[in-house]
Amino acid sequence: MATWSLDKAHSEIEFKVKHMMISNVKGYFHDFDVTVDGNAEDLTQANVDISIKTASINTKSESRDEHLRGADFFNADAYPTIRFKTNEIKKIDDDEFELTGDLTIKDVTKPASFVAEFGGLAKDPWGNQKVGYTVNGKINRQEFGLTWNAALETGGVMVSEDVKFYADVQFILS
């Protein structure tokens, strides 16, 4: 079974969430790792393991990032890692796969699904075999204990329950 390691210089995990019900706040995690064990071209024959360091959150606002790292949201000191491990991968069409597995945020583990689009397989100028994917998904943050919110006097809430994820990732054959 082949192991594919994350090419961190060419990979990113981003998210966005509706703020005050009028626009999106975007951010990313800069410290994460992903491994693919198996056939990276056909994910139905692979296992995917993702770990994200919650303290690495960045929304381009230090005060907001500190709030997100704190007890109201991730409580990064007590729960330093978000984890997703696949337990089933289905082919949707020629280049798309549904990754279903266990997502753990804080002390809550629930099933979650994400869609991965195969970007291609190539050899870089140094002879390394590489593969790329774009991954999308959405979770309800409150289901994972990220429940802080504030009611707005105009109606609605400060932060939407739904968080959308987007990742571009490249892997190197180990």
C-alpha positions in Angstrom: 0.0 0.0 0.0 1.4 3.4 -1.0 1.6 6.3 1.4 1.1 9.8 0.1 2.3 12.7 2.3 1.0 16.2 2.3 3.0 18.8 0.3 2.4 21.6 2.8 3.9 24.3 0.5 1.1 23.6 -2.1 -1.8 22.9 0.2 -4.4 24.9 2.1 -7.6 24.5 4.2 -10.0 27.4 4.2 -13.4 28.0 5.7 -16.2 30.6 5.6 -19.1 31.4 7.8 -21.9 33.9 7.5 -21.4 36.9 9.8 -24.4 39.0 10.9 -26.4 37.2 8.2 -25.1 39.7 5.6 -21.6 38.6 4.5 -19.0 35.9 4.9 -16.0 35.8 7.1 -13.2 33.7 5.7 -10.3 32.1 7.4 -7.8 29.3 7.2 -5.8 26.9 9.3 -2.1 27.1 8.6 -1.0 24.0 10.6 -2.5 20.8 9.4 -1.5 17.4 8.1 -3.1 14.9 5.7 -2.0 11.4 4.8 -3.5 9.2 2.1 -2.7 5.5 2.5 -3.5 3.5 -0.7 -4.3 4.4 -4.2 -4.3 8.3 -4.5 -5.8 8.2 -8.0 -8.7 6.0 -6.9 -9.6 7.1 -3.4 -12.1 4.2 -3.0 -8.9 2.1 -2.4 -7.4 4.5 0.2 -7.7 5.7 3.8 -7.5 9.5 4.5 -6.5 10.9 7.8 -6.6 14.7 8.5 -5.4 16.6 11.6 -5.7 20.3 12.0 -4.2 22.4 14.8 -7.0 24.6 16.2 -4.5 27.2 17.5 -3.4 27.8 13.9 -6.7 29.5 12.9 -6.3 32.8 11.1 -9.1 35.1 10.0 -6.9 38.2 9.5 -8.2 39.6 12.8 -6.1 38.8 15.9 -8.9 39.7 18.3 -11.3 37.4 16.5 -8.7 34.6 16.2 -8.1 34.8 20.0 -11.9 34.5 20.6 -12.0 31.5 18.2 -9.1 29.8 20.1 -10.8 30.5 23.4 -13.4 28.6 25.4 -16.4 30.1 23.5 -15.3 28.2 20.4 -12.4 25.7 19.9 -10.9 25.9 23.4 -7.5 25.2 21.7 -5.6 24.7 24.9 -7.9 21.8 25.9 -8.7 20.6 22.4 -5.7 21.3 20.2 -6.7 19.1 17.2 -9.5 18.7 14.8 -9.5 15.2 13.3 -11.2 13.5 10.3 -10.6 9.9 9.4 -12.4 8.2 6.6 -14.3 5.0 7.0 -15.8 4.9 3.6 -15.0 6.5 0.2 -17.4 6.2 -2.7 -16.8 7.3 -6.3 -19.4 9.8 -7.4 -18.2 10.2 -11.0 -15.0 10.0 -13.0 -13.1 12.6 -10.9 -15.2 13.0 -7.7 -15.3 11.0 -4.5 -17.4 11.2 -1.4 -15.3 10.9 1.8 -17.3 9.8 4.8 -15.8 9.4 8.2 -15.6 10.5 11.8 -15.0 14.2 12.4 -13.9 15.2 15.9 -14.0 18.8 17.1 -13.4 19.4 20.8 -14.8 16.3 22.5 -17.5 15.6 19.9 -17.2 13.0 17.2 -19.8 12.7 14.5 -20.1 11.3 11.0 -19.3 13.9 8.3 -18.9 13.8 4.5 -16.8 15.8 2.1 -16.5 15.8 -1.7 -13.0 15.4 -3.2 -12.3 16.3 -6.8 -9.3 14.6 -8.4 -7.1 17.3 -9.9 -4.5 15.0 -11.6 -1.3 13.1 -11.2 2.0 14.5 -12.3 5.8 14.1 -11.8 7.5 17.3 -10.6 10.9 18.5 -12.1 12.7 16.7 -9.2 11.1 13.3 -10.1 8.5 13.3 -7.3 5.2 11.7 -8.1 2.4 14.1 -7.0 -1.4 14.1 -6.9 -3.8 16.9 -6.3 -7.4 17.2 -4.9 -9.9 20.0 -4.2 -12.2 19.2 -1.3 -15.4 20.8 -0.3 -17.9 20.3 2.6 -20.2 21.9 5.1 -20.8 21.2 8.8 -23.2 22.6 11.5 -20.7 24.0 14.0 -23.2 23.8 16.9 -23.3 20.0 16.5 -19.7 20.0 17.5 -20.0 22.2 20.6 -19.1 25.4 18.9 -22.3 27.1 20.2 -21.4 30.7 21.0 -23.6 33.3 19.3 -25.2 36.6 19.9 -28.7 37.7 18.9 -29.0 40.8 16.6 -31.5 43.5 17.3 -32.5 43.4 13.6 -33.2 39.7 14.0 -30.9 36.8 13.2 -27.6 35.9 14.9 -24.0 37.1 14.8 -22.6 33.8 13.4 -24.3 31.2 11.2 -24.5 27.6 12.3 -23.2 26.4 8.9 -19.4 26.4 8.2 -18.2 25.7 4.7 -14.8 24.1 4.1 -12.6 24.3 1.0 -9.2 22.7 0.6 -6.7 22.5 -2.2 -4.2 19.7 -1.4 -1.2 18.1 -3.1 0.4 14.9 -2.0 3.9 13.4 -2.7 4.4 9.7 -3.0 6.5 8.7 0.1 
